[in-house]
């Protein structure tokens, strides 16, 4: 049997038909990340609601607040639950960048089984808007269970894992790698982000995002001017004991 085959040009393809080499749209709701360049690379234009987002980082690196805080501050009025955070959250800095500390709930869950249980229960709680879980080790089927819970209750779910987990399979709808940029003139204030997994074509280039909010960067620059004028051998009372940027300062290890 013969059939006449016709090739359909791209111009003739309806707009609602997704093409494999284009960034996929997301049918579910999303929350803008706070960075337009990152939003442009994410399906739907932001963090997916009701889906698992994984953030992988090098050993000893914790850039998750720089990446996630702008969205968390605007995620609603419900609780933001931290499960197994490796450091005590530094409240004044989080509050200064828009996150109401009354929303913050820190769950110190050491064994992996407890952390998984606490994460799933938090996702099922009506008063919770977002969950951040530091999970290691964790199996794909355990992550899939969390993905199902996030989808069922339309929650923001971020799982933080070491970059060594990149070789492991994951049901995450979005998987990113993040770390402070180690090269370039703006490296101290730049966060390097790569999309390891997203709906659509792979993201080959690394995104370089501002690690500090514009307002904070201006304040730090202004405070540095008097110090420079004082000279290397002089000190001023107002600046002599100035601590580093709050999110760069290591918090005390979590106990209990």
KAMO-V205556 format. One record per pair of residues at least 4 apart in sequence whose C-alpha atoms are under 6 Angstrom apart, sorted by the first residue. I is the first residue (numbers start at 0). J is the second residue. D is the distance in whole Angstrom. If there is no record, write none. Layout:
BEGIN
{{I,J,D} {I,J,D}}
END
This chain:
BEGIN
{{20,200,6} {21,199,6} {22,199,4} {23,42,5} {23,198,5} {23,199,5} {24,42,5} {24,43,5} {25,42,6} {25,43,5} {28,48,6} {29,45,5} {29,46,5} {29,47,4} {29,48,5} {30,45,5} {30,46,5} {31,45,4} {32,45,5} {32,70,5} {33,69,5} {38,44,4} {38,45,5} {39,44,6} {41,45,6} {48,153,5} {48,154,5} {48,155,5} {49,149,5} {49,150,4} {49,153,4} {49,154,5} {50,146,6} {50,149,6} {50,150,5} {51,146,5} {51,156,5} {51,171,5} {51,172,6} {52,157,5} {52,171,6} {52,173,5} {52,174,6} {53,157,6} {53,158,5} {53,174,5} {54,159,5} {54,174,6} {54,175,5} {54,176,6} {55,160,5} {55,161,5} {55,162,5} {55,176,5} {56,161,5} {56,162,5} {56,176,6} {56,177,5} {57,161,6} {57,162,5} {63,67,6} {64,68,5} {65,210,6} {68,72,6} {70,74,6} {72,97,5} {72,98,4} {77,126,5} {77,127,5} {77,128,5} {78,102,4} {78,103,6} {78,127,4} {78,128,6} {79,102,6} {79,103,5} {79,129,5} {79,130,6} {80,104,5} {80,105,6} {80,130,5} {81,105,5} {81,106,6} {81,131,5} {81,132,6} {82,106,5} {82,132,5} {83,107,5} {83,108,5} {83,133,5} {84,133,6} {86,250,6} {86,252,5} {86,253,5} {87,250,6} {87,253,5} {91,95,6} {92,245,6} {93,98,5} {94,98,5} {94,99,6} {108,113,6} {108,114,5} {119,145,6} {128,154,6} {129,154,6} {129,155,5} {129,156,6} {130,156,5} {131,157,5} {131,158,6} {132,158,5} {133,158,6} {133,159,5} {139,169,5} {143,170,6} {149,153,6} {149,154,5} {173,196,5} {173,197,5} {174,195,5} {174,196,5} {175,193,6} {175,194,5} {175,195,5} {176,192,6} {176,193,5} {177,191,6} {177,192,5} {178,190,6} {178,191,5} {179,190,5} {179,191,6} {180,186,5} {180,189,6} {180,190,5} {180,191,5} {181,186,6} {182,186,6} {185,189,6} {188,210,5} {189,208,6} {189,209,5} {189,210,5} {190,207,6} {190,208,5} {190,210,5} {191,206,6} {191,207,5} {192,205,6} {192,206,5} {193,205,5} {194,202,6} {229,233,5} {234,239,6} {235,239,6}}
END
